[in-house]
């Protein structure tokens, strides 16, 4: 392997993130709001096999996660997918990697906003239909957009508390649920039913993959890690292991506690109400609000900065890089993000949006796996994390992406294709402006 190592970028941020800090980023990126809405859809598509689908999804994600860990060990600075794509395939593909990441975060933001409204509907049914739903979605997104435009980012300080509440509620649900239900949580498998109607294992996998995306957020601040070559792989693997066990526990308790959970639009709220009554539902609702609020605050704060940075780099029109004169925030990028998110929330359900975001993730992950054989001969050194077995793990990652792509619905592909075309048009517009 070559001893050439990519130089440390000028103005590198302080390296204060150790293994525990990186692990927290992985776990918080994986456990968003999706798990509060997925158990019902998982049961509808896979029945008693739904807990095993979580394990299958973890195994599908593992080679992709390992490829990202290797790439993260090659680069001393932050940037993540944009940096990998540019180094391996040039600036246009690097831009597409960044744009796909932007799309994934955008659609996830929309999905989680819809989930928040659906959860509010558990206590206020009128909130989930008609004009009330539209007004509530609009109020949430407009408020978050306004807060970020005026620069009131002090709310971000509450993220640590919100994350603690989220974990506490989920762990409490699993531990108390298993203690209360006992042996009932163990499903009775019928091997003859796994590939027969009404089960759709492929669709269930595509849906639950949504609960395993987000780990890539840890590689973006890799330039702040003390020892990314050593700590990044450990944090990613340990995070995936913990989250998989937690998800399986949640699904087992959900199926046992609510036999009709497949038809629920707020499954974990129904589980908490079934096990612990109205007080349980209120406590879980607190967890839902904490989780979704943390996710939405983080997304609308950080994601518009990606389009702002791409504009500063000349890959997006200069309009995205404008700074508000009074508030000194990337106001145009924030408003653009909020407007697109509002359109998605008004015309999409949580389950559709959750599936749609997977398409952009598949493309991003495939690009990451493909970058490993290109960059390893150029950038790997003695202190890099180099995967064993040659290039077999990147190939497994590409195969997993290919299999997932075969499960995608045409509507999800078309939605992602429209976003990719929009990004491509903006990219060439920016280049035209720069040449002019």
PEFENZI-V146418 format. One record per residue. RES is the residue in three letters. SS is DSSP state (~ for helix, > for strand, _ for the rest). Layout:
res=RES ss=SS
res=RES ss=SS
//
This chain:
res=UNK ss=_
res=UNK ss=_
res=UNK ss=_
res=UNK ss=_
res=UNK ss=_
res=UNK ss=_
res=UNK ss=_
res=UNK ss=_
res=UNK ss=_
res=UNK ss=_
res=UNK ss=_
res=UNK ss=_
res=UNK ss=_
res=UNK ss=_
res=UNK ss=_
res=UNK ss=_
res=UNK ss=>
res=UNK ss=_
res=UNK ss=~
res=UNK ss=~
res=UNK ss=~
res=UNK ss=~
res=UNK ss=~
res=UNK ss=~
res=UNK ss=~
res=UNK ss=~
res=UNK ss=~
res=UNK ss=~
res=UNK ss=~
res=UNK ss=~
res=UNK ss=_
res=UNK ss=_
res=UNK ss=_
res=UNK ss=_
res=UNK ss=~
res=UNK ss=~
res=UNK ss=~
res=UNK ss=~
res=UNK ss=~
res=UNK ss=~
res=UNK ss=~
res=UNK ss=~
res=UNK ss=~
res=UNK ss=~
res=UNK ss=~
res=UNK ss=~
res=UNK ss=~
res=UNK ss=~
res=UNK ss=~
res=UNK ss=~
res=UNK ss=~
res=UNK ss=~
res=UNK ss=~
res=UNK ss=~
res=UNK ss=~
res=UNK ss=~
res=UNK ss=~
res=UNK ss=~
res=UNK ss=~
res=UNK ss=~
res=UNK ss=~
res=UNK ss=~
res=UNK ss=~
res=UNK ss=~
res=UNK ss=~
res=UNK ss=~
res=UNK ss=~
res=UNK ss=~
res=UNK ss=~
res=UNK ss=~
res=UNK ss=~
res=UNK ss=~
res=UNK ss=~
res=UNK ss=~
res=UNK ss=_
res=UNK ss=_
res=UNK ss=_
res=UNK ss=_
res=UNK ss=_
res=UNK ss=_
res=UNK ss=~
res=UNK ss=~
res=UNK ss=~
res=UNK ss=~
res=UNK ss=~
res=UNK ss=~
res=UNK ss=~
res=UNK ss=~
res=UNK ss=~
res=UNK ss=_
res=UNK ss=~
res=UNK ss=~
res=UNK ss=~
res=UNK ss=~
res=UNK ss=~
res=UNK ss=~
res=UNK ss=~
res=UNK ss=~
res=UNK ss=~
res=UNK ss=~
res=UNK ss=~
res=UNK ss=~
res=UNK ss=~
res=UNK ss=~
res=UNK ss=~
res=UNK ss=~
res=UNK ss=~
res=UNK ss=~
res=UNK ss=~
res=UNK ss=~
res=UNK ss=~
res=UNK ss=~
res=UNK ss=~
res=UNK ss=~
res=UNK ss=~
res=UNK ss=~
res=UNK ss=~
res=UNK ss=~
res=UNK ss=~
res=UNK ss=~
res=UNK ss=_
res=UNK ss=_
res=UNK ss=_
res=UNK ss=_
res=UNK ss=~
res=UNK ss=~
res=UNK ss=~
res=UNK ss=~
res=UNK ss=_
res=UNK ss=~
res=UNK ss=~
res=UNK ss=~
res=UNK ss=~
res=UNK ss=~
res=UNK ss=~
res=UNK ss=~
res=UNK ss=~
res=UNK ss=~
res=UNK ss=~
res=UNK ss=~
res=UNK ss=~
res=UNK ss=~
res=UNK ss=~
res=UNK ss=~
res=UNK ss=~
res=UNK ss=~
res=UNK ss=~
res=UNK ss=~
res=UNK ss=~
res=UNK ss=_
res=UNK ss=_
res=UNK ss=_
res=UNK ss=~
res=UNK ss=~
res=UNK ss=~
res=UNK ss=~
res=UNK ss=~
res=UNK ss=~
res=UNK ss=~
res=UNK ss=~
res=UNK ss=~
res=UNK ss=~
res=UNK ss=~
res=UNK ss=~
res=UNK ss=~
res=UNK ss=~
res=UNK ss=~
res=UNK ss=~
res=UNK ss=~
res=UNK ss=~
res=UNK ss=~
res=UNK ss=~
res=UNK ss=~
res=UNK ss=~
res=UNK ss=~
res=UNK ss=~
res=UNK ss=~
res=UNK ss=~
res=UNK ss=~
res=UNK ss=~
res=UNK ss=~
res=UNK ss=~
res=UNK ss=~
res=UNK ss=~
res=UNK ss=~
res=UNK ss=_
res=UNK ss=_
res=UNK ss=_
res=UNK ss=_
res=UNK ss=_
res=UNK ss=~
res=UNK ss=~
res=UNK ss=~
res=UNK ss=_
res=UNK ss=_
res=UNK ss=_
res=UNK ss=_
res=UNK ss=_
res=UNK ss=_
res=UNK ss=_
res=UNK ss=~
res=UNK ss=~
res=UNK ss=~
res=UNK ss=~
res=UNK ss=~
res=UNK ss=~
res=UNK ss=~
res=UNK ss=~
res=UNK ss=~
res=UNK ss=~
res=UNK ss=~
res=UNK ss=~
res=UNK ss=_
res=UNK ss=_
res=UNK ss=_
res=UNK ss=_
res=UNK ss=~
res=UNK ss=~
res=UNK ss=~
res=UNK ss=~
res=UNK ss=_
res=UNK ss=~
res=UNK ss=~
res=UNK ss=~
res=UNK ss=>
res=UNK ss=_
res=UNK ss=_
res=UNK ss=~
res=UNK ss=~
res=UNK ss=~
res=UNK ss=~
res=UNK ss=~
res=UNK ss=~
res=UNK ss=~
res=UNK ss=~
res=UNK ss=~
res=UNK ss=~
res=UNK ss=~
res=UNK ss=~
res=UNK ss=~
res=UNK ss=~
res=UNK ss=~
res=UNK ss=~
res=UNK ss=~
res=UNK ss=~
res=UNK ss=~
res=UNK ss=~
res=UNK ss=~
res=UNK ss=~
res=UNK ss=~
res=UNK ss=~
res=UNK ss=~
res=UNK ss=~
res=UNK ss=~
res=UNK ss=~
res=UNK ss=~
res=UNK ss=~
res=UNK ss=_
res=UNK ss=_
res=UNK ss=_
res=UNK ss=~
res=UNK ss=~
res=UNK ss=~
res=UNK ss=_
res=UNK ss=_
res=UNK ss=_
res=UNK ss=~
res=UNK ss=~
res=UNK ss=~
res=UNK ss=~
res=UNK ss=~
res=UNK ss=~
res=UNK ss=~
res=UNK ss=~
res=UNK ss=~
res=UNK ss=~
res=UNK ss=~
res=UNK ss=~
res=UNK ss=~
res=UNK ss=~
res=UNK ss=~
res=UNK ss=~
res=UNK ss=~
res=UNK ss=~
res=UNK ss=~
res=UNK ss=~
res=UNK ss=~
res=UNK ss=~
res=UNK ss=~
res=UNK ss=~
res=UNK ss=~
res=UNK ss=~
res=UNK ss=~
res=UNK ss=~
res=UNK ss=~
res=UNK ss=~
res=UNK ss=~
res=UNK ss=~
res=UNK ss=~
res=UNK ss=~
res=UNK ss=~
res=UNK ss=~
res=UNK ss=~
res=UNK ss=~
res=UNK ss=~
res=UNK ss=~
res=UNK ss=~
res=UNK ss=~
res=UNK ss=~
res=UNK ss=~
res=UNK ss=~
res=UNK ss=~
res=UNK ss=_
res=UNK ss=_
res=UNK ss=_
res=UNK ss=_
res=UNK ss=_
res=UNK ss=~
res=UNK ss=~
res=UNK ss=~
res=UNK ss=~
res=UNK ss=_
res=UNK ss=_
res=UNK ss=_
res=UNK ss=_
res=UNK ss=_
res=UNK ss=_
res=UNK ss=_
res=UNK ss=_
res=UNK ss=_
res=UNK ss=~
res=UNK ss=~
res=UNK ss=~
res=UNK ss=~
res=UNK ss=~
res=UNK ss=~
res=UNK ss=~
res=UNK ss=~
res=UNK ss=~
res=UNK ss=~
res=UNK ss=~
res=UNK ss=~
res=UNK ss=~
res=UNK ss=~
res=UNK ss=~
res=UNK ss=~
res=UNK ss=~
res=UNK ss=_
res=UNK ss=_
res=UNK ss=~
res=UNK ss=~
res=UNK ss=~
res=UNK ss=~
res=UNK ss=~
res=UNK ss=~
res=UNK ss=~
res=UNK ss=~
res=UNK ss=~
res=UNK ss=~
res=UNK ss=~
res=UNK ss=~
res=UNK ss=~
res=UNK ss=~
res=UNK ss=~
res=UNK ss=~
res=UNK ss=~
res=UNK ss=~
res=UNK ss=~
res=UNK ss=~
res=UNK ss=~
res=UNK ss=~
res=UNK ss=~
res=UNK ss=~
res=UNK ss=~
res=UNK ss=~
res=UNK ss=~
res=UNK ss=~
res=UNK ss=~
res=UNK ss=~
res=UNK ss=_
res=UNK ss=_
res=UNK ss=_
res=UNK ss=_
res=UNK ss=_
res=UNK ss=_
res=UNK ss=_
res=UNK ss=_
res=UNK ss=_
res=UNK ss=_
res=UNK ss=_
res=UNK ss=_
res=UNK ss=~
res=UNK ss=~
res=UNK ss=~
res=UNK ss=~
res=UNK ss=~
res=UNK ss=~
res=UNK ss=~
res=UNK ss=~
res=UNK ss=~
res=UNK ss=~
res=UNK ss=~
res=UNK ss=~
res=UNK ss=~
res=UNK ss=~
res=UNK ss=~
res=UNK ss=_
res=UNK ss=_
res=UNK ss=_
res=UNK ss=~
res=UNK ss=~
res=UNK ss=~
res=UNK ss=~
res=UNK ss=~
res=UNK ss=~
res=UNK ss=~
res=UNK ss=~
res=UNK ss=~
res=UNK ss=~
res=UNK ss=~
res=UNK ss=~
res=UNK ss=~
res=UNK ss=~
res=UNK ss=~
res=UNK ss=~
res=UNK ss=~
res=UNK ss=~
res=UNK ss=~
res=UNK ss=~
res=UNK ss=~
res=UNK ss=~
res=UNK ss=~
res=UNK ss=~
res=UNK ss=~
res=UNK ss=~
res=UNK ss=_
//
